[in-house]
Amino acid sequence: MLKMETVHVIRHLYYTEKKSQRAIARQLGIHRRTVRKYLTVSEPVRVESGPRPQPVLAVAGPRIEALLSEWASRTGGKHQLTAQRLHRQLTEEGLAISARTVRSYLAEKKRQAAEVFVPLVHRAGDEAQVDFFEMLVDVQGVRRKAHLFLLRLMHSGRDFVWLYDRCDQVSFLDGHVRAFAFFGGVPRRGVYDNLSAAVRRRVGVHRELTDRFRALSSHYGFEPCFARVREGHDKGGVEGRGKAIRLNYLTPIEQGETLRQISERLQDRLDRDWERAEAREGLAPSERYAADRAGLLALPTTAFEARALQVVSVSRSATVRLEAAWYSVPSTWAGLEIKAWIGPEDVLLRWQSQQVLHPRRPPGSRSVDYNHYLRELARKPQALRQVAPELLAGWGEPFATFWRRLGEDEGCPDSLPVARRYAAVLWFVLEHGLESARTAVGEALAAGRLDLLSRSATGRGVLQEQAVPAQLRQVQVEAAEAKRYDLLLAEAS
């Protein structure tokens, strides 16, 4: 093949100097057919009549294939055959072949085996891709892992994100419920990995869905679709987007008081950037999203209950055990079987028309509300003495001040006599409610009378005049102090 400079000389001599093809061939020392070729072709082009012969590979190629087959069972993980190892084996067997030829052979074999991707069309309202991604966040100054749920509408490219403590089925289902409510509709298809929250087992190309995921898809009416095993690029839209969110929005590591706060802030930033994105195919992001919304399925009248239901027994300590964590319930529930609804962030416990809500706790921890044990604490001053700080922290003032004043009156803070006298407050809460007790305790403190709690609330603890017989209305009854009963008992013993 001639150089470009020679082609230029041929064309100049013929078209500008008007020389004949014979004269040009004689002058340049080339054949006339070559001159004729480059008068019609403006640059040198190699035309292959067929594949070039490869005599070395004709002998070594079958042996390379045989080695790859023989050693397939002896490779795995990071123990993979390299061109260098194959070349060494071939030379030891007496084959004359260069390492470069072996590398070229393997590269061509890899090229031929490589998958060819099909450019897809994402129609409005048709497809959403879903996945979880592990992230790091700082919650209340503590760095920990979180799991980002991402549902992406493929036509408009709009995302919904939410951060969870766990990558479990409850969080997976809850993410769908939140996403569908956010978009105001349901995409017709969802594309997933073969994650255990959705797929119980695979039978060939078929998937057996988990009961709860089947219930979710049935409730909202969408079709679940799944990527091939270990072929995450089948849903490359959400895969790439999840990595981009980690790098562009959660780096540096996000800080916040709660995962909810971080999630809402992240969603707001994603929405603002999405609105400023460039138009695709002549349509602005808002126009593509409007088309997506028009194609979505309508939301059902009620949202799917993402919480997982369990029936549990209440122990004699009025607690239930869920996922190796303990939660308190009202003491009147002890010994019953109740329903527990486990959500991604909370646990809802129900018996008949009553219900108790706890934040979901990690295994090995507990969530105890001592308001559930008021009747028992009123009867057991030693127990009240031990848990008073936790109980009064939830009640606030003036209950903590009343406890402290009783300790000053007894001359021994946090003592058993203080707990015995404070039991009157617990009985008052049981009979009249916390807010009425707050008022009564405040009035007792203002009056400086720690022994007249039941009379400190206006209109409470006092008999109406018409309910008292006339002959008893003039009788004056002095109030007694609880500590005097202790003195009487001591003298009697």
C-alpha positions as CSV (number, residue, x, y, z in Angstrom):
1,M,0.0,0.0,0.0
2,L,1.4,3.4,-1.0
3,K,2.0,6.2,1.3
4,M,-0.3,9.2,1.2
5,E,2.5,11.4,-0.2
6,T,2.9,9.1,-3.2
7,V,-0.8,9.1,-3.9
8,H,-0.7,13.0,-3.8
9,V,2.2,13.0,-6.4
10,I,0.3,10.6,-8.7
11,R,-2.8,12.7,-8.7
12,H,-0.9,16.0,-9.1
13,L,1.1,14.6,-12.1
14,Y,-2.0,13.4,-13.8
15,Y,-4.5,16.1,-13.1
16,T,-2.3,19.2,-12.9
17,E,0.7,18.4,-15.2
18,K,-1.4,16.4,-17.6
19,K,1.1,13.5,-17.8
20,S,0.0,10.1,-19.0
21,Q,-0.4,7.1,-16.7
22,R,2.4,5.3,-18.5
23,A,4.8,8.3,-17.9
24,I,3.8,8.5,-14.2
25,A,4.3,4.8,-13.7
26,R,7.8,5.1,-15.4
27,Q,8.7,8.2,-13.4
28,L,7.7,6.7,-10.0
29,G,8.7,3.2,-10.7
30,I,5.3,1.7,-10.0
31,H,2.9,-0.4,-12.0
32,R,0.3,1.3,-14.3
33,R,-2.5,-0.5,-12.5
34,T,-1.4,1.2,-9.3
35,V,-1.5,4.6,-11.0
36,R,-5.0,3.8,-12.4
37,K,-6.2,2.8,-8.9
38,Y,-5.2,6.0,-7.2
39,L,-6.6,8.2,-9.8
40,T,-10.0,7.1,-8.7
41,V,-9.2,6.6,-5.0
42,S,-8.0,9.7,-3.1
43,E,-6.3,7.9,-0.3
44,P,-4.6,4.5,0.2
45,V,-6.9,1.7,1.2
46,R,-6.1,-1.9,2.0
47,V,-8.5,-4.3,0.6
48,E,-8.4,-7.8,2.0
49,S,-9.5,-10.5,-0.3
50,G,-10.0,-12.9,2.7
51,P,-8.6,-13.7,6.2
52,R,-4.9,-13.8,6.4
53,P,-3.3,-17.2,7.0
54,Q,-2.2,-18.0,10.5
55,P,-0.1,-21.1,10.3
56,V,1.1,-20.9,13.9
57,L,-2.4,-20.6,15.4
58,A,-3.6,-23.4,13.1
59,V,-1.4,-25.7,15.1
60,A,-1.5,-24.0,18.6
61,G,-5.2,-22.9,18.5
62,P,-6.6,-26.4,19.1
63,R,-4.1,-27.0,21.9
64,I,-5.1,-23.7,23.6
65,E,-8.7,-24.7,23.5
66,A,-7.9,-28.1,24.9
67,L,-5.9,-26.6,27.8
68,L,-8.8,-24.2,28.6
69,S,-11.2,-27.1,28.7
70,E,-8.9,-29.4,30.7
71,W,-8.1,-26.7,33.3
72,A,-11.6,-25.3,33.6
73,S,-12.3,-27.4,36.7
74,R,-9.0,-26.3,38.3
75,T,-9.7,-22.5,38.1
76,G,-12.0,-20.3,40.1
77,G,-12.2,-17.0,42.0
78,K,-9.0,-15.2,41.5
79,H,-7.3,-18.3,40.1
80,Q,-7.8,-17.6,36.4
81,L,-5.7,-18.6,33.4
82,T,-3.6,-15.9,31.9
83,A,-2.0,-15.6,28.5
84,Q,1.4,-15.8,30.2
85,R,0.6,-19.1,31.9
86,L,-0.8,-20.6,28.7
87,H,2.3,-19.5,26.7
88,R,4.6,-21.1,29.2
89,Q,2.7,-24.4,28.9
90,L,2.8,-24.3,25.1
91,T,6.5,-23.6,25.0
92,E,7.1,-26.5,27.5
93,E,5.2,-28.8,25.1
94,G,7.5,-27.7,22.3
95,L,5.2,-25.4,20.3
96,A,7.0,-22.3,18.8
97,I,4.6,-19.5,19.5
98,S,5.0,-16.0,20.9
99,A,3.3,-14.6,24.0
100,R,1.9,-11.8,21.9
101,T,0.1,-14.4,19.6
102,V,-1.4,-16.1,22.7
103,R,-2.6,-12.8,24.0
104,S,-4.2,-11.9,20.7
105,Y,-5.9,-15.3,20.5
106,L,-7.4,-14.9,23.9
107,A,-8.5,-11.3,23.3
108,E,-10.2,-12.4,20.1
109,K,-11.9,-15.2,21.9
110,K,-13.1,-12.8,24.6
111,R,-14.4,-10.4,22.0
112,Q,-16.4,-13.0,20.2
113,A,-17.9,-14.2,23.5
114,A,-18.8,-10.7,24.8
115,E,-22.5,-9.9,25.1
116,V,-24.0,-7.4,22.7
117,F,-26.4,-5.0,24.4
118,V,-29.6,-3.9,22.7
119,P,-30.6,-0.2,22.9
120,L,-34.0,-0.3,24.5
121,V,-37.0,1.9,24.3
122,H,-38.5,3.0,27.6
123,R,-42.1,3.9,27.1
124,A,-44.1,6.4,29.3
125,G,-45.5,4.8,32.4
126,D,-44.3,1.4,31.5
127,E,-41.1,0.6,33.4
128,A,-39.5,1.3,36.8
129,Q,-36.2,-0.2,37.9
130,V,-35.6,-0.9,41.6
131,D,-32.6,-1.7,43.8
132,F,-31.0,-1.2,47.2
133,F,-27.6,0.4,47.7
134,E,-25.4,0.4,50.8
135,M,-24.4,3.9,52.0
136,L,-22.6,5.5,55.0
137,V,-24.4,8.3,56.9
138,D,-23.7,10.2,60.1
139,V,-26.9,10.1,62.3
140,Q,-26.6,12.2,65.5
141,G,-22.8,12.3,65.1
142,V,-22.5,8.5,64.8
143,R,-21.3,7.0,61.5
144,R,-23.2,3.9,60.4
145,K,-24.4,2.0,57.4
146,A,-27.7,2.7,55.8
147,H,-29.5,1.2,52.8
148,L,-30.8,3.4,50.0
149,F,-34.0,2.3,48.3
150,L,-34.1,3.6,44.8
151,L,-37.0,3.4,42.3
152,R,-36.4,5.0,39.0
153,L,-39.0,5.8,36.3
154,M,-37.1,4.9,33.1
155,H,-39.0,7.1,30.7
156,S,-38.6,10.4,32.5
157,G,-35.6,9.5,34.6
158,R,-37.2,10.7,37.8
159,D,-36.0,9.0,41.1
160,F,-37.6,8.2,44.4
161,V,-35.1,7.5,47.3
162,W,-35.5,6.6,51.0
163,L,-32.9,5.5,53.5
164,Y,-33.5,2.5,55.8
165,D,-31.6,0.9,58.7
166,R,-32.1,-2.6,57.2
167,C,-32.1,-4.1,53.8
168,D,-35.0,-6.5,54.6
169,Q,-38.3,-7.3,53.1
170,V,-40.3,-4.9,55.3
171,S,-38.1,-2.0,54.1
172,F,-38.3,-3.3,50.5
173,L,-42.1,-3.3,50.6
174,D,-42.3,0.0,52.4
175,G,-40.1,1.7,49.8
176,H,-42.6,0.7,47.1
177,V,-45.5,2.1,49.1
178,R,-43.7,5.4,49.6
179,A,-42.6,5.6,45.9
180,F,-46.0,4.9,44.5
181,A,-47.5,7.5,46.8
182,F,-44.8,10.0,45.8
183,F,-45.4,9.5,42.0
184,G,-49.2,9.4,42.4
185,G,-49.4,6.2,40.4
186,V,-47.9,2.8,39.7
187,P,-45.6,1.8,36.8
188,R,-46.8,-1.2,34.8
189,R,-43.6,-3.2,35.2
190,G,-40.9,-3.3,37.9
191,V,-37.5,-4.7,37.1
192,Y,-35.5,-6.3,39.9
193,D,-32.5,-8.4,40.9
194,N,-33.2,-11.9,42.2
195,L,-33.3,-10.6,45.7
196,S,-34.6,-12.8,48.5
197,A,-37.2,-10.2,49.5
198,A,-39.0,-10.8,46.2
199,V,-37.9,-14.3,45.0
200,R,-38.3,-17.4,47.1
201,R,-36.5,-19.7,44.6
202,R,-35.7,-20.0,40.9
203,V,-36.8,-22.9,38.8
204,G,-35.1,-22.6,35.4
205,V,-36.1,-19.2,34.0
206,H,-39.2,-19.1,36.3
207,R,-39.3,-17.4,39.7
208,E,-41.4,-18.4,42.7
209,L,-42.3,-15.1,44.4
210,T,-42.4,-14.6,48.2
211,D,-46.0,-14.4,49.5
212,R,-45.7,-10.7,50.6
213,F,-44.1,-9.5,47.4
214,R,-46.8,-11.3,45.4
215,A,-49.4,-9.6,47.6
216,L,-47.7,-6.2,46.9
217,S,-47.7,-6.7,43.1
218,S,-51.3,-7.9,43.3
219,H,-52.4,-5.0,45.4
220,Y,-50.9,-2.4,43.0
221,G,-51.4,-4.4,39.8
222,F,-47.9,-4.2,38.3
223,E,-45.9,-6.9,36.6
224,P,-42.6,-8.0,38.4
225,C,-39.7,-8.7,36.0
226,F,-36.3,-10.0,36.9
227,A,-32.8,-9.6,35.6
228,R,-30.8,-12.6,34.7
229,V,-28.7,-14.1,37.5
230,R,-25.5,-12.1,38.0
231,E,-26.4,-9.9,35.1
232,G,-27.0,-6.6,36.9
233,H,-26.6,-4.6,33.6
234,D,-30.1,-5.9,32.6
235,K,-31.3,-3.0,34.8
236,G,-28.3,-0.8,34.2
237,G,-30.4,2.4,34.5
238,V,-30.9,2.0,38.2
239,E,-27.4,0.4,38.8
240,G,-25.6,3.4,37.4
241,R,-27.9,5.9,39.1
242,G,-27.4,4.4,42.5
243,K,-23.6,4.7,42.2
244,A,-24.0,8.3,40.9
245,I,-26.1,9.2,43.9
246,R,-23.5,7.8,46.3
247,L,-20.7,9.8,44.7
248,N,-22.5,13.0,43.8
249,Y,-25.0,13.5,46.6
250,L,-23.8,11.4,49.6
251,T,-20.2,12.3,49.3
252,P,-19.0,13.9,51.6
253,I,-21.0,11.6,54.0
254,E,-24.3,13.2,54.8
255,Q,-25.2,14.2,58.3
256,G,-28.5,14.5,60.1
257,E,-30.6,13.9,63.2
258,T,-32.5,11.0,61.6
259,L,-32.5,8.9,58.5
260,R,-35.9,10.5,57.6
261,Q,-34.3,13.9,57.6
262,I,-31.4,12.9,55.4
263,S,-33.9,11.1,53.0
264,E,-36.1,14.1,52.6
265,R,-33.1,16.4,52.0
266,L,-31.7,14.0,49.5
267,Q,-35.0,13.7,47.6
268,D,-35.3,17.5,47.5
269,R,-31.8,17.9,45.9
270,L,-32.5,15.1,43.4
271,D,-35.8,16.8,42.3
272,R,-34.1,20.2,41.9
273,D,-31.3,18.8,39.8
274,W,-33.7,16.6,37.7
275,E,-35.8,19.7,36.8
276,R,-32.6,21.5,35.5
277,A,-31.5,18.5,33.4
278,E,-31.2,18.9,29.6
279,A,-34.0,18.0,27.3
280,R,-33.9,14.5,25.7
281,E,-35.4,13.9,22.3
282,G,-36.8,17.4,22.2
283,L,-38.7,17.0,25.5
284,A,-38.0,18.8,28.8
285,P,-37.9,16.7,32.0
286,S,-41.3,18.0,33.1
287,E,-42.8,17.0,29.8
288,R,-41.4,13.5,30.0
289,Y,-42.6,13.2,33.5
290,A,-46.1,14.4,32.5
291,A,-46.1,11.6,29.9
292,D,-44.9,9.1,32.6
293,R,-47.7,10.2,35.0
294,A,-50.3,9.8,32.3
295,G,-49.2,6.2,31.6
296,L,-49.1,5.1,35.2
297,L,-51.7,2.8,36.7
298,A,-54.0,4.5,39.2
299,L,-53.3,4.0,42.9
300,P,-55.7,1.7,44.8
301,T,-58.0,3.4,47.4
302,T,-55.9,2.1,50.3
303,A,-52.2,1.7,50.6
304,F,-50.5,-1.7,51.0
305,E,-49.6,-2.5,54.6
306,A,-45.9,-3.0,54.4
307,R,-45.5,-4.1,58.0
308,A,-45.0,-7.8,58.7
309,L,-47.6,-9.4,60.9
310,Q,-46.7,-11.8,63.7
311,V,-48.8,-13.3,66.5
312,V,-46.8,-13.2,69.7
313,S,-47.3,-14.1,73.4
314,V,-47.0,-11.5,76.1
315,S,-44.8,-12.6,79.0
316,R,-45.6,-12.2,82.7
317,S,-43.4,-9.1,82.6
318,A,-45.7,-7.6,80.0
319,T,-43.1,-7.7,77.3
320,V,-43.0,-9.3,73.8
321,R,-39.9,-10.6,72.0
322,L,-39.5,-9.7,68.3
323,E,-36.3,-10.3,66.3
324,A,-34.4,-10.7,69.6
325,A,-35.5,-7.3,70.9
326,W,-38.0,-6.7,73.7
327,Y,-40.9,-4.3,73.8
328,S,-43.3,-3.5,76.7
329,V,-47.1,-3.5,76.6
330,P,-49.7,-2.5,79.1
331,S,-49.5,-4.8,82.2
332,T,-53.1,-5.8,81.7
333,W,-52.0,-7.7,78.5
334,A,-49.7,-10.1,80.4
335,G,-50.4,-13.7,79.3
336,L,-52.3,-12.8,76.2
337,E,-51.6,-13.5,72.5
338,I,-51.5,-10.2,70.5
339,K,-50.7,-9.1,67.0
340,A,-47.4,-7.4,66.2
341,W,-46.9,-5.4,63.0
342,I,-43.2,-4.9,62.3
343,G,-42.4,-1.9,60.2
344,P,-39.0,-0.5,58.9
345,E,-38.9,2.2,61.6
346,D,-41.5,1.1,64.3
347,V,-43.3,-1.8,65.8
348,L,-47.1,-1.6,66.3
349,L,-48.6,-4.0,68.9
350,R,-52.4,-4.5,69.0
351,W,-54.9,-6.2,71.2
352,Q,-58.6,-5.7,70.4
353,S,-59.0,-1.9,70.0
354,Q,-55.9,-1.0,71.9
355,Q,-52.5,-0.5,70.4
356,V,-49.0,0.5,71.4
357,L,-46.3,1.9,69.1
358,H,-42.5,1.5,69.7
359,P,-39.5,2.5,67.6
360,R,-38.0,-0.6,66.1
361,R,-35.0,-1.7,68.1
362,P,-31.9,-3.7,67.1
363,P,-31.4,-7.3,68.4
364,G,-30.4,-7.6,72.0
365,S,-31.9,-4.2,73.0
366,R,-35.3,-3.3,74.5
367,S,-37.9,-0.5,74.4
368,V,-39.8,-0.2,77.7
369,D,-42.4,2.4,78.5
370,Y,-42.9,2.5,82.2
371,N,-46.3,4.1,81.8
372,H,-47.4,0.5,81.0
373,Y,-46.6,-0.5,84.6
374,L,-48.2,2.3,86.7
375,R,-50.5,0.1,88.7
376,E,-47.6,-2.3,89.6
377,L,-45.3,0.6,90.4
378,A,-47.9,2.2,92.7
379,R,-48.0,-1.1,94.6
380,K,-44.2,-1.7,94.6
381,P,-42.3,1.2,95.9
382,Q,-39.0,-0.6,95.6
383,A,-39.6,-1.0,91.9
384,L,-40.7,2.6,91.6
385,R,-37.5,3.7,93.3
386,Q,-35.4,1.9,90.6
387,V,-37.2,3.2,87.5
388,A,-38.3,6.6,88.7
389,P,-35.7,8.5,86.6
390,E,-36.9,6.8,83.4
391,L,-40.6,7.3,84.2
392,L,-40.3,11.0,85.3
393,A,-38.1,11.8,82.3
394,G,-41.1,11.1,80.1
395,W,-43.5,13.0,82.3
396,G,-41.4,16.2,82.6
397,E,-42.2,18.9,85.2
398,P,-43.5,19.3,87.8
399,F,-43.3,15.6,88.6
400,A,-39.5,15.6,88.8
401,T,-39.6,18.6,91.2
402,F,-42.2,16.9,93.3
403,W,-40.0,13.8,93.6
404,R,-37.0,16.0,94.6
405,R,-39.1,17.9,97.2
406,L,-40.3,14.6,98.8
407,G,-36.6,13.6,99.0
408,E,-35.8,16.8,100.8
409,D,-38.7,16.4,103.1
410,E,-37.6,12.9,104.0
411,G,-34.0,13.9,104.3
412,C,-32.9,11.1,102.0
413,P,-33.3,11.5,98.3
414,D,-34.4,8.5,96.1
415,S,-35.1,6.5,99.3
416,L,-37.8,3.9,99.8
417,P,-40.0,6.3,101.9
418,V,-39.9,8.8,99.0
419,A,-41.1,6.1,96.6
420,R,-43.9,5.1,99.1
421,R,-45.2,8.7,99.3
422,Y,-44.9,9.2,95.5
423,A,-47.2,6.2,94.9
424,A,-50.1,8.7,95.5
425,V,-49.1,10.5,92.3
426,L,-49.2,7.2,90.3
427,W,-52.7,6.4,91.7
428,F,-53.8,9.9,90.8
429,V,-52.5,9.4,87.2
430,L,-54.3,6.1,87.0
431,E,-57.6,7.6,88.2
432,H,-57.6,11.0,86.6
433,G,-55.0,11.0,83.7
434,L,-51.6,12.5,83.3
435,E,-52.6,16.1,82.6
436,S,-55.0,16.3,85.5
437,A,-52.1,15.0,87.7
438,R,-49.8,17.6,86.3
439,T,-52.2,20.3,87.4
440,A,-52.7,18.7,90.8
441,V,-49.0,18.3,91.5
442,G,-48.3,21.9,90.4
443,E,-51.0,23.1,92.9
444,A,-49.6,21.0,95.7
445,L,-46.1,22.4,95.1
446,A,-47.4,25.9,95.0
447,A,-49.3,25.4,98.3
448,G,-46.3,23.7,99.9
449,R,-48.4,20.8,100.9
450,L,-46.8,17.5,99.8
451,D,-49.4,15.5,101.7
452,L,-52.6,16.8,100.1
453,L,-52.1,15.8,96.5
454,S,-55.7,14.4,96.1
455,R,-57.1,17.7,97.3
456,S,-54.9,20.0,95.3
457,A,-56.8,19.6,92.0
458,T,-59.8,21.9,91.9
459,G,-63.0,20.0,92.0
460,R,-61.3,16.6,92.6
461,G,-61.1,14.6,95.7
462,V,-63.8,16.7,97.4
463,L,-67.3,15.4,97.9
464,Q,-70.1,17.6,96.7
465,E,-72.1,19.2,99.6
466,Q,-75.4,17.6,98.7
467,A,-73.7,14.1,98.9
468,V,-72.8,14.6,102.6
469,P,-75.4,13.9,105.3
470,A,-76.4,17.1,107.2
471,Q,-75.3,15.7,110.5
472,L,-71.7,15.2,109.2
473,R,-71.2,18.5,107.4
474,Q,-69.9,20.2,110.5
475,V,-67.3,17.5,111.3
476,Q,-63.8,18.6,110.6
477,V,-61.3,15.9,109.5
478,E,-57.6,16.5,109.6
479,A,-55.4,15.2,106.9
480,A,-52.8,12.7,107.9
481,E,-49.3,12.3,106.6
482,A,-48.2,9.0,105.2
483,K,-44.9,9.1,107.2
484,R,-46.9,9.1,110.5
485,Y,-48.3,5.7,109.6
486,D,-44.7,4.4,109.5
487,L,-44.1,5.8,113.0
488,L,-47.2,4.2,114.3
489,L,-46.2,0.8,112.8
490,A,-42.7,1.2,114.3
491,E,-44.2,1.9,117.8
492,A,-46.6,-1.0,117.5
493,S,-43.8,-3.4,116.7
